[in-house]
Amino acid sequence: MSEKSIEVTQPTFNPPDIGALAHLYRAEMYRSTVWRTRLDATTNWAVVTTGIALSLAYSSASASPLPLALVGLLVAVFLYIEARRYRFFDFWRVRSHVLEVYFFGPILRGQGVRVDNGWNEILYQDYRAPHLHITTLEAAGRRLRRNYGWIFGIQVAAYVGKLLIHPVPISSLDDVWQRATIGFIPGQLVLLAGLVFHGTWLTVAIVTLRSRRGAGRARPPRPTKDSTFELAIGAR
């Protein structure tokens, strides 16, 4: 009777390895959560300072619209800080997503840990030579479209309202130039600077929308029913 050689395939990861990867995922999620909280902080700063500027500009009939102009510059600084923070948040989020899809995903499907597409080697190289996955301009564009565009829009509306109707409606275009004047700077120049400023962030939001990451990615169709919610409430 001839003996048949039986090839024993060793698992890619043993239980201690899987436990270590689970802890690694927790660490990546923690880092992502920390940077996400920092994003909320800068957004809150922008909202609070805008609210203060609105209160000052409309506090009395003689109040100047200057706080509304200055707060735009301050919010732009917050936007730059938040764009930098978003790049790091995105960095940790991408790593977490890779582990969710390629490590935990096959396990949830009962396939065990799979490395046939080389995700583990790619992730190792990312740890060995880390690099951010999004530029500062793209990050700023995302935050503009999500939050800061609305904040700037409120500032513009409040500033225009201050010039046109507060404390009384204007009677001629000369009234607009007079109210927009800041010291020795004529109102026409002030409004032109404001137009350039807000036109710049509007351009950034539009340009980065066209070049955003994953724009051409095929997305699955929207399901007709929420299977996850049905599972959670015991409907399945």
C-alpha positions as CSV (number, residue, x, y, z in Angstrom):
1,M,0.0,0.0,0.0
2,S,1.6,3.3,-1.1
3,E,1.5,6.2,1.2
4,K,0.1,9.4,-0.1
5,S,1.8,12.6,1.0
6,I,-0.7,15.0,2.5
7,E,0.2,18.6,2.2
8,V,-0.7,20.6,5.2
9,T,-1.4,24.2,4.6
10,Q,-0.4,26.4,7.6
11,P,-2.7,29.2,8.4
12,T,-1.5,32.6,7.4
13,F,-2.1,34.0,10.9
14,N,-2.2,32.1,14.1
15,P,-4.6,33.1,17.0
16,P,-2.0,35.3,18.7
17,D,-1.4,37.1,15.3
18,I,-5.1,37.7,14.9
19,G,-5.3,39.1,18.4
20,A,-2.4,41.4,17.7
21,L,-4.1,42.6,14.5
22,A,-7.4,43.2,16.4
23,H,-5.4,45.4,18.9
24,L,-3.8,47.2,15.9
25,Y,-7.3,47.9,14.5
26,R,-8.3,49.4,17.9
27,A,-5.2,51.6,17.9
28,E,-6.0,52.9,14.4
29,M,-9.6,53.6,15.3
30,Y,-8.5,55.4,18.4
31,R,-6.1,57.6,16.4
32,S,-8.8,58.3,13.8
33,T,-11.3,59.2,16.6
34,V,-8.8,61.6,18.2
35,W,-8.2,63.5,15.0
36,R,-11.9,63.5,14.2
37,T,-12.5,65.2,17.6
38,R,-9.8,67.8,16.6
39,L,-11.8,68.6,13.5
40,D,-14.8,69.3,15.5
41,A,-12.8,71.7,17.7
42,T,-11.7,74.0,14.9
43,T,-15.2,74.0,13.4
44,N,-16.6,75.1,16.8
45,W,-14.0,77.9,16.9
46,A,-15.1,79.1,13.5
47,V,-18.8,79.0,14.5
48,V,-18.2,80.8,17.9
49,T,-16.0,83.6,16.4
50,T,-18.6,84.1,13.6
51,G,-21.3,84.4,16.2
52,I,-19.3,87.0,18.2
53,A,-18.6,89.0,15.0
54,L,-22.4,89.0,14.2
55,S,-23.2,90.2,17.7
56,L,-20.7,93.0,17.5
57,A,-21.7,94.2,14.0
58,Y,-25.4,94.4,14.8
59,S,-25.1,95.5,18.5
60,S,-25.9,99.1,17.7
61,A,-26.7,101.5,14.9
62,S,-23.2,102.9,15.0
63,A,-21.5,99.5,15.0
64,S,-19.0,99.0,12.2
65,P,-19.1,96.0,9.8
66,L,-15.4,95.6,10.3
67,P,-15.8,92.6,12.7
68,L,-17.6,90.7,9.9
69,A,-14.7,91.3,7.5
70,L,-12.0,90.4,10.0
71,V,-13.7,87.2,11.2
72,G,-13.5,85.9,7.6
73,L,-9.7,86.0,7.8
74,L,-9.8,84.3,11.2
75,V,-12.1,81.6,9.9
76,A,-9.7,81.1,6.9
77,V,-6.9,80.4,9.4
78,F,-9.2,77.8,11.2
79,L,-9.9,76.3,7.8
80,Y,-6.2,75.9,7.1
81,I,-5.6,74.3,10.5
82,E,-8.6,72.0,10.0
83,A,-7.4,71.0,6.5
84,R,-4.0,69.9,8.0
85,R,-5.9,68.0,10.8
86,Y,-8.1,66.3,8.2
87,R,-5.1,65.0,6.3
88,F,-4.1,63.1,9.5
89,F,-7.6,62.0,10.2
90,D,-7.9,60.6,6.7
91,F,-4.5,58.8,7.1
92,W,-5.7,56.8,10.1
93,R,-9.1,56.3,8.7
94,V,-7.8,54.7,5.5
95,R,-5.7,52.2,7.5
96,S,-8.8,51.3,9.7
97,H,-10.8,50.8,6.5
98,V,-8.2,48.5,5.0
99,L,-8.4,46.3,8.1
100,E,-12.2,46.4,8.2
101,V,-12.5,45.3,4.5
102,Y,-9.7,42.9,4.0
103,F,-9.0,41.5,7.5
104,F,-12.4,41.5,9.3
105,G,-14.5,41.2,6.1
106,P,-13.4,37.7,5.1
107,I,-13.7,36.5,8.7
108,L,-17.3,37.8,8.9
109,R,-18.0,35.8,5.7
110,G,-16.6,32.7,7.2
111,Q,-13.6,32.6,4.9
112,G,-10.9,33.2,7.5
113,V,-8.0,35.5,7.1
114,R,-7.2,36.0,3.4
115,V,-4.1,37.7,2.0
116,D,-4.5,36.7,-1.7
117,N,-4.7,40.3,-2.8
118,G,-1.6,41.3,-0.9
119,W,-3.3,43.8,1.4
120,N,-1.0,42.8,4.3
121,E,2.1,43.6,2.3
122,I,0.7,47.0,1.2
123,L,-0.2,47.8,4.8
124,Y,3.2,46.8,5.9
125,Q,4.9,49.1,3.4
126,D,2.6,51.9,4.6
127,Y,3.8,51.4,8.1
128,R,7.4,51.2,6.9
129,A,7.2,54.4,4.8
130,P,4.0,56.3,5.8
131,H,2.6,59.0,3.6
132,L,-0.6,61.1,3.7
133,H,-3.2,60.2,1.1
134,I,-4.8,63.6,0.4
135,T,-3.3,67.1,-0.3
136,T,-3.9,70.1,1.9
137,L,-5.9,71.8,-1.0
138,E,-8.2,68.7,-1.4
139,A,-8.7,68.6,2.4
140,A,-9.6,72.2,2.5
141,G,-12.0,71.7,-0.4
142,R,-13.8,68.9,1.5
143,R,-14.1,71.0,4.7
144,L,-15.4,73.9,2.6
145,R,-18.1,71.8,1.0
146,R,-19.1,70.2,4.3
147,N,-18.9,73.0,6.9
148,Y,-16.9,76.2,6.1
149,G,-18.8,77.1,2.9
150,W,-21.9,77.5,5.1
151,I,-20.0,79.6,7.6
152,F,-18.6,81.8,4.9
153,G,-22.0,82.1,3.3
154,I,-23.5,83.3,6.6
155,Q,-20.7,85.9,6.9
156,V,-21.4,87.2,3.4
157,A,-25.1,87.4,4.0
158,A,-24.6,89.2,7.3
159,Y,-22.1,91.6,5.8
160,V,-24.3,92.5,2.9
161,G,-27.3,92.9,5.2
162,K,-25.2,95.2,7.4
163,L,-24.3,97.4,4.4
164,L,-27.8,97.4,2.9
165,I,-30.3,97.6,5.7
166,H,-28.6,98.2,9.0
167,P,-29.4,100.5,10.8
168,V,-31.6,101.9,8.0
169,P,-32.0,100.8,4.3
170,I,-29.6,102.6,1.9
171,S,-31.0,105.3,-0.4
172,S,-28.2,105.2,-3.0
173,L,-25.1,103.3,-4.0
174,D,-22.9,105.9,-2.4
175,D,-24.3,104.8,0.9
176,V,-22.8,101.3,0.3
177,W,-19.4,102.7,-0.5
178,Q,-19.5,104.9,2.6
179,R,-20.6,102.0,5.0
180,A,-18.0,99.7,3.5
181,T,-15.1,102.2,4.0
182,I,-12.5,101.1,6.6
183,G,-10.4,104.0,7.7
184,F,-8.6,105.4,4.7
185,I,-9.4,102.4,2.6
186,P,-12.3,103.2,0.2
187,G,-15.4,101.0,0.2
188,Q,-15.0,100.0,-3.4
189,L,-11.5,98.5,-2.6
190,V,-12.8,96.8,0.5
191,L,-15.6,95.1,-1.4
192,L,-13.3,94.1,-4.2
193,A,-10.9,92.5,-1.7
194,G,-13.9,90.6,-0.2
195,L,-15.0,89.4,-3.6
196,V,-11.5,88.1,-4.3
197,F,-11.4,86.4,-0.9
198,H,-14.7,84.6,-1.1
199,G,-14.2,83.9,-4.8
200,T,-11.0,82.1,-3.9
201,W,-12.6,79.6,-1.4
202,L,-15.4,79.1,-3.8
203,T,-13.0,78.2,-6.6
204,V,-11.1,75.8,-4.2
205,A,-14.4,74.1,-3.4
206,I,-15.3,73.6,-7.0
207,V,-11.9,72.6,-8.3
208,T,-11.3,70.0,-5.6
209,L,-14.8,68.6,-6.2
210,R,-13.8,67.7,-9.8
211,S,-10.5,66.2,-8.7
212,R,-11.7,64.5,-5.5
213,R,-10.4,61.1,-4.6
214,G,-12.6,58.2,-5.7
215,A,-14.8,60.4,-8.0
216,G,-14.8,57.8,-10.8
217,R,-15.2,54.8,-8.5
218,A,-18.1,52.6,-9.3
219,R,-20.5,52.6,-6.4
220,P,-23.0,49.8,-5.6
221,P,-26.7,50.7,-6.1
222,R,-28.6,51.9,-3.1
223,P,-30.5,49.0,-1.5
224,T,-34.2,49.1,-1.5
225,K,-34.3,48.1,2.2
226,D,-32.0,48.6,5.2
227,S,-31.0,45.0,5.8
228,T,-28.7,45.9,8.7
229,F,-31.4,47.8,10.5
230,E,-33.8,44.9,10.0
231,L,-31.2,42.6,11.4
232,A,-30.7,44.8,14.4
233,I,-34.4,44.9,15.3
234,G,-34.8,41.2,14.8
235,A,-36.9,41.4,11.6
236,R,-34.8,38.8,9.9
